[in-house]
Amino acid sequence: MHINPQAARDLGINDGDYVYVDANPADRPYLNANPADPFYRVARCMVRVKYNYAYPYNIVMMKHAPYIATERSVKAHETRPDGRALSENTGYQANLRYGSQQSITRNWHMPMHQTDTLFHKAKASMSFLFGGEADNHALNTVPKETLVRITKAEDGGLGGKGIWKPATTGLTPDNENDIMKLYLAGELTKVKT
């Protein structure tokens, strides 16, 4: 998940830390979710944070459609010596340790809008029309926006301890070493004329 570095620091989150991303608890990560339910742990979205100055202070972005966590992938990453989320007997490997983008976003359509009678403005012309429209009204394949709460889950280093290794190289946003600062300022090399 990309986040503004100052916003992350204000939440006590270092570059590379893991966070929980929670949305409306009335229906996310699933309808009638209960933290006491064992599936809640599987469904609650956990992602790694990446500092990125491209995002305003109150905006975060998470890529859509990675392979989601399942009961089997969670069991695998919690029990395998290598920590891979590779489901036993199926070969399915999740990209996320827990949850998915669907743990925090949901379709904006009300049930009556999931029909061919939806009236809307056309996306590519100045007109109005009826019916679904690709990339505007797909039920689960279009970008979605939602209000979220972000809380630190664990450090980004190996075993959930310490700083994430790439954030210590001096080559990442907000963690630049002196050489990288010179490069970004255009002063790393001098050309004699």
N, C-alpha and C positions, 0 to 999 in steps of 0.2 A: 504494500500500500504506500503510495507516494504521499508525503506530508511536508508542509512547510517546516524547516528546521526549528524556527523559533517557537512555533506552536507545539512541536514535539518536545522541545526542552522544557517548555512551560508545564507539560504534562509529566515530566520526569522520564521521557523516552529518548534513548540514544539511537543513533543511526544503526539499524539492523536488529533492534529489539523486537520481540514478538508482542503483539497486542491483541486483545479481544475487541471485536467491532460488533456492537449491539445496536439494534434498531428498535422499533416499536415492540415492546414486550407483549402486546396484545396478540400479535400474530407472528413474531419473529423470535427465534429462528424457525418456529413452526407454530401453528395454531394451538392454543392452550399449552404452550411450553411450560415445563415445570423443572426448575433446577435439580429437583430430587430424582427426576426421571433419568435413568442411565443414558438414554439417547440424547438428552440435552447436551452432554459433554461432546458427543459426536457431531452434533448439528451446530453448536455455537462457533461462530467464525473466529479463527485465529490466523493472523497473517504477520509476515515480517514487515517492518517499517523501513522505508527508504527515504532519506532526506531529499527534498527536491524543491528548489526555490521557485520553480515554475508555478507552484500552487499558492493561492492566497492563504492567509493565516487560517481562515475558517473552512477551507475546502481540502478534502482528501480525495484520492482516486485509487480505485482498485481495478485491476484488469478483470474483464468479464470472461467467464467460461473456462477456467482451469478445471482439471479433473477433480471433482469434489470428494471430500472425505466420506467414507461409508463406515459402517460398523466393522467390516473386515479390514479396511485399510487402517483404521485407528488401532485395532488390535495388533495388526502387523507392525506398525511403527513403534508401538509401545513394547512389543515383545521381541522383535528381531534384533540380533546383536548389531547389525548395521543401521538400524533405525529406519529402513525404507518402509514406505507405506504401500508395500506390494502385497495385495490380498492373496492369501493362501488358496490354492486350487483354481484360481480364476485368471491370474496374470494382470488383473487391474491394478494400476498404480496411481494413487491420488497425488495431485500436486500440492494439496493443502493438508496439513496435519489434522485440522479440525474444520468442519463447516464448509461453506461455499459462498459465492456471491448471493445465492438464493437464501442464505441465512439472514441477510440484511435487507435485500430488496425484494419486492414482489411486483406482480403485474399491476399496473394502474387501472386495468379494465374492471369495471363492475361486470357481473355475470351477463347483464342484458347488453353489454357492449361487445361481447364476444360473438357477435352475429353479423350477418351481412347487411343489417339495417343501420349500422353506425354512420352518423352524419358528421362530416368533418371537412376542414379546409385541406385542399390538396397540398402535398409537400413541394411539388415542383412547378406549380402554376397558380395564378390568381383565380381560383375557382373553389367550389364546394362540391362534394360528392358523397355518395353513400357507399358503404362497404369497407372492408378492411383494406389496408394498403401496406405493401411490403416495406419493411424497415420502420414503419410508423406504428403499426398495430400488431406486429408479431407477438404472440402471447408470452414467449420467454426468450427471445433472441435479440432484443433491442437494448441499448443502454438505458439504465435506470438510475434515478437519483433518489436519495432518501436522507433523512436526518439520522445521524449515528452518534453513539457515545463510544469513545475510545479509552480503554484502560490497559495499562501495561500488564502483560501476562508473565513474561520472563525476559531475562537478559538474552541478547542475541548470540553470545559466544557458545562454544561447544558445551553440550550438556546443560544449557540454560544458565551459564555462568560467564560473567565478564562481557567485554565488548566484542562485537562481530568482527572477525579478522579483516574483511575489506575496509572497514571504517578506521583501521589503524594504519593503513598504508600511506596516508597523506594525499591520496589521489581522489577522494570523494568529497562531494559538496559539504561545506561547513566543517570539514576536517582537513583542509588543505595544509600541506607542509610548505616550507619557505620556497622550495623549487616550484611547486605548483602555483603558488601565489605569484611568483615572477612570470611564469608561463601565462597565467590568466591576465596579467597586466600587460602582456606583450613585451616584457623586458628580459626574457630568458636568454635571448641571443642578441648580440649587437652586430650590425653590419657596418663595416667601415667603407666609406666611399672615397 
